[in-house]
Amino acid sequence: MSTLWRINVYVTLFFAAVISVCLVVLLRQAEADVQRELGAAQVLVDYLAEAAPNDPERFVRLEGYLRHVRLELLAEGESSRLSAAAQNHDRLTRWLYPQPAPLHRIELDDGRALLLAIDPEDEVEEAQDSIVQLLGVFALALIMTLLTIRWAVRRGLLVLDDVLLALQQVGEGQLAVRLQTYPLLEAEQLAEQFNKMAAALQSTQAENVQLTRALLNLQDTERSRLGQTLHDDLGQYVAGMRAQIKLLQVVHEQPQTVLSVAHVLEEHGRQLQTGFRCLVRDLYPAMLDHLSVVEMLDNLQEHWQQSHAGQCRLHILGAIPRLAVAQKNQLYRFLQEALTNVSRHAQATEVQLWLQYKDHALRILLRDNGSGSALPQQGLGLRSMAERARTLGAQLQIQARSSRGWSIYLYLPLTGDNNENTIG
């Protein structure tokens, strides 16, 4: 059953309930009115029954002028119409006036008979007319109400049809769809919110495309850098070591030369090991699996200070709980990207990093002493930080402080499911 039909059924049932209540009240009132009017008519019938034998013809002429009273003058042997009428009352009359109307029969001296009886038909007809009028008014009101509801609901359903079609188009990837402006205030607000949602989805899709393109470019750049590093740096050490080994084969009978070549091989091996460690650390910091959060930050601080011309001061406020490995990796990459952005864009010489665990949440604040004139363009770095914050379920705020550098604040709620209770 459609929404419109369901509303029509509910409204009809409501009107039926109201009509039933009104009918009951009306019938109760009609019953009281009939009893009161016919009680007064009974007094009149009793009076006529006492006065009629003196001049019956005169009272017969009153028929048609008396309300709720009927008179009939019967010849000798003639049957009475009043008796038959009293027995043929309809259901409404019997319900409003259940007691049988007493029939007064007055025998006259000339053999005729005068019949007097209460007639409830007029009062019952008034009650019946009131019921018919009530039903007519309610029927007209019901029809007008249903037509009005249909007119109003159809307008709303047309809006819903447009929204449903637009949602289907959005589900198929057509994010450029927009809803028109509607005269109804609620429909206009719905269309406005839908258009904002579609615009946000379209913008997010465009950003995802740009981010994917940037990630692919970054992947190619990293591969190129890795290949260049292996070829230019590590490859040179390997080539030098091979040359030194060839030299050892030639001068193996010269102890001093062998010792000198061995020292050179040792130095090349050390440089090769250091290069591999830096390369592996850049690709994946395996030590994070075993380090606490504080030790991880110490390592990050030391590595950043070695790689960049600046000071990084670390402030640990209170005890810090241990995080899961996945959380530590994301947090490490987040701070690594933040420090990289500082070194590239902030022109800062000092970085302050605060870490505090309070109220089941980890709070991290990073500030630098750079120019802070404006935030960099929304490039891969900031997008990567925002994505890692979203992955951690954290809230990220980045502000540019005029002449005081940038301020990066990360609020990371922690629960018993995603961290241990031990302190690191």
Phi, psi and omega in degrees: 000132181288167180297319181297315179295323179295319177296318179299319179295315180297317180294319179297317178297322178296314178297321179297320178294318179295317179298319180298316179297316180296322178295318179297315179297316181296318180293323177296317179293320178296322179298317179295320179295318179297316180297320180292314181294317182286335173296318176294323179294328179295323176298318179295320179297319179297321179293317179295325180296330179278327185266342186295324183299335182287323181210076185296324182298322180295321181286329178296326180293344178282350181297132184101342179253349180263135181267131178069014179228133178238140180237148179211129178254117185253137172285169182294126180085357181278140180277154185266134174279335180294322179295318179294321180293323180295331181276345185252027177295143179285178186295319180297319179295317180293332180283321181280329182225077189290328182287141180293137180290124179295139181249117179268123178246120182247115179280127180265165183291332183273012177092349177278172180225140178251123181253133177235135181208152174282136181243105182276001188298319182298314181293323178293322178296323176297316177296321179295320177297320178296320178295316180297317178297319179298314179297321179295317179296316180292323178296316178296318178297321178296315180297314180296321179294315180296320178295319179295317178297318180298318181295316183287316183291324180299322177296317177293322179293327176296321177296317179296323177298318178296318180295318179297317178296318179295320178296321177297319179294321177295319178297334177273002177097004180272080186281354179277357182291143178222150177270149179283174177273134182248151180289334180287138183297312182296320179294322178296318178295320178297315179296321180296315179294322178296316180297321176296318179297314180297319178296320179295318178296319179296318178295319179295320177297317178296318178296321178296322178296315178297318180295319178298316178297318179294321179294320178295318176298319178295321178298316178295320179296316180295322178295318178296316179296319179296317178296320179294320179296316179296323183281312188280318185268293184292323180297325179295319178295320179296317178297317178297321180293322178296321179294319179294323178295320176299321179295324178298324180295333181275320187253030184295342179266002179250100187300317182295318179294320178299318180295318178297317179295323179296320177297319178296317178297321179297317180295317177297321178296320179295316178297321179295319179295317178297318178297318179294321179297317178297319180294315179294322179295323177291322182285314180202114178285087184298337182291345180297335180295339186241350182267149172281177181296317181295316178296324178297316180292324176299316180296318179296319178299313181296316182294321181291320180294328177288329185269340185230152179276081180187167179256138176238113182257127184254131180237115179256116182257100178084185181281144181243127179286157176288143178253161174293158184300317181297320178294319179296320179297315180295318180294320179297313180295324179298309181292326177297317178292321179297315179293325177296319177296322179298314182292330183274323192241334190277339184055043184259153176251349181213141179233133176250130181233116178253141179224129181214141174249118184208137177054048176059033179213145177262125181247127182234128180232126180237126179228147176234169181255030180283192183292319179063025183293321181198154176286150177292165178298149182295079180266198184294326183297306180294323177296320178297319178296315180297321180291321179291323176296319178295320179297323178284348185074030184253166175255132185241132175229130179233125181229144174260117181263121185302122177063014180227010177088192180262159175231121180241120183239129179238124178248112185244102176293140179237139176237175181291344182277335187245010173206160179269164181273354179286157184257136180235000000 
